[in-house]
Amino acid sequence: MIRIGFECALVFMLPALMYYGYKFMIGEMADTTTGKHKLVSEVLDEAPLGWLFAAGCALLVATLLAFTTLQESNLEKPYEPAVYKDGHIQQGTSK
Protein backbone atom coordinates (compact mmCIF):
# COMPACT_ATOMS: atom_id res chain seq x y z
CA MET A 1 0.00 0.00 0.00
CA ILE A 2 2.90 2.34 0.68
CA ARG A 3 4.23 1.69 -2.83
CA ILE A 4 0.93 2.88 -4.30
CA GLY A 5 1.11 6.01 -2.15
CA PHE A 6 4.64 6.74 -3.35
CA GLU A 7 3.63 6.21 -6.98
CA CYS A 8 0.66 8.57 -6.60
CA ALA A 9 2.87 11.19 -4.95
CA LEU A 10 5.39 10.90 -7.77
CA VAL A 11 2.70 11.33 -10.42
CA PHE A 12 1.29 14.32 -8.50
CA MET A 13 4.72 15.96 -8.20
CA LEU A 14 5.68 15.30 -11.84
CA PRO A 15 4.57 18.74 -13.18
CA ALA A 16 6.58 20.55 -10.49
CA LEU A 17 9.64 18.39 -11.18
CA MET A 18 9.31 19.07 -14.90
CA TYR A 19 9.02 22.82 -14.21
CA TYR A 20 12.13 22.74 -12.04
CA GLY A 21 14.01 20.74 -14.70
CA TYR A 22 12.90 23.17 -17.41
CA LYS A 23 14.16 26.13 -15.39
CA PHE A 24 17.44 24.30 -14.87
CA MET A 25 17.82 23.49 -18.57
CA ILE A 26 17.16 27.02 -19.86
CA GLY A 27 19.60 28.48 -17.39
CA GLU A 28 17.28 30.44 -15.14
CA MET A 29 18.70 28.77 -12.05
CA ALA A 30 21.37 31.47 -11.69
CA ASP A 31 20.80 35.04 -10.56
CA THR A 32 21.51 37.40 -13.48
CA THR A 33 23.08 40.11 -11.33
CA THR A 34 25.42 38.06 -9.15
CA GLY A 35 25.76 34.83 -11.16
CA LYS A 36 25.17 32.69 -8.06
CA HIS A 37 22.79 29.75 -8.19
CA LYS A 38 19.27 30.35 -6.89
CA LEU A 39 17.94 28.23 -4.07
CA VAL A 40 15.09 25.82 -4.73
CA SER A 41 12.84 27.99 -2.57
CA GLU A 42 13.63 31.05 -4.71
CA VAL A 43 12.74 29.19 -7.90
CA LEU A 44 9.51 27.87 -6.36
CA ASP A 45 8.59 31.38 -5.16
CA GLU A 46 8.47 32.41 -8.82
CA ALA A 47 6.65 29.23 -9.90
CA PRO A 48 2.96 29.17 -10.84
CA LEU A 49 2.08 26.86 -7.95
CA GLY A 50 -1.67 26.97 -8.58
CA TRP A 51 -1.24 25.73 -12.14
CA LEU A 52 1.29 23.11 -11.08
CA PHE A 53 -1.12 21.89 -8.38
CA ALA A 54 -4.00 21.72 -10.89
CA ALA A 55 -1.83 19.91 -13.45
CA GLY A 56 -0.69 17.42 -10.80
CA CYS A 57 -4.28 16.73 -9.75
CA ALA A 58 -5.42 16.28 -13.35
CA LEU A 59 -2.49 13.97 -14.13
CA LEU A 60 -3.13 11.91 -11.00
CA VAL A 61 -6.85 11.53 -11.75
CA ALA A 62 -6.13 10.59 -15.38
CA THR A 63 -3.54 8.02 -14.28
CA LEU A 64 -5.84 6.44 -11.70
CA LEU A 65 -8.72 6.31 -14.19
CA ALA A 66 -6.49 4.73 -16.82
CA PHE A 67 -5.27 2.04 -14.44
CA THR A 68 -8.74 1.21 -13.15
CA THR A 69 -10.36 0.99 -16.57
CA LEU A 70 -7.58 -0.69 -18.54
CA GLN A 71 -6.67 -3.46 -16.11
CA GLU A 72 -8.31 -6.84 -16.53
CA SER A 73 -10.25 -8.07 -13.54
CA ASN A 74 -9.36 -11.57 -12.38
CA LEU A 75 -12.35 -12.00 -10.08
CA GLU A 76 -13.96 -14.66 -12.26
CA LYS A 77 -10.72 -16.61 -12.74
CA PRO A 78 -9.60 -18.78 -9.81
CA TYR A 79 -5.90 -18.68 -8.96
CA GLU A 80 -3.93 -21.87 -8.43
CA PRO A 81 -0.82 -21.15 -6.33
CA ALA A 82 2.66 -22.41 -7.14
CA VAL A 83 3.40 -25.98 -6.09
CA TYR A 84 6.60 -27.92 -5.44
CA LYS A 85 6.45 -31.14 -7.45
CA ASP A 86 9.20 -33.61 -8.42
CA GLY A 87 11.96 -31.29 -7.24
CA HIS A 88 10.73 -28.30 -9.28
CA ILE A 89 8.48 -25.38 -8.58
CA GLN A 90 5.58 -25.06 -10.97
CA GLN A 91 4.34 -21.50 -11.37
CA GLY A 92 0.92 -20.45 -10.21
CA THR A 93 -1.68 -19.85 -12.89
CA SER A 94 -5.05 -18.22 -13.37
CA LYS A 95 -7.61 -20.40 -15.10
C-alpha angles and dihedrals in degrees: 000000000000090000090057090050091051091048092051091048091050092050090047092050094045096095091051092047090049090050091051091047091049091052089049093049096049091049101247092128092090126072109247095217101046102019092227120134116262120238119247089248091055092052092047091049087063094043123106093243095175092057092043090051092049092047091049092050092048092048092048093049092047091049094049092047091049093051094046096048100039100046119094115238115232096193094111094046117077116223121228110202125226115279134201108231131164093350094308135093114236113207122246117254140196115229 
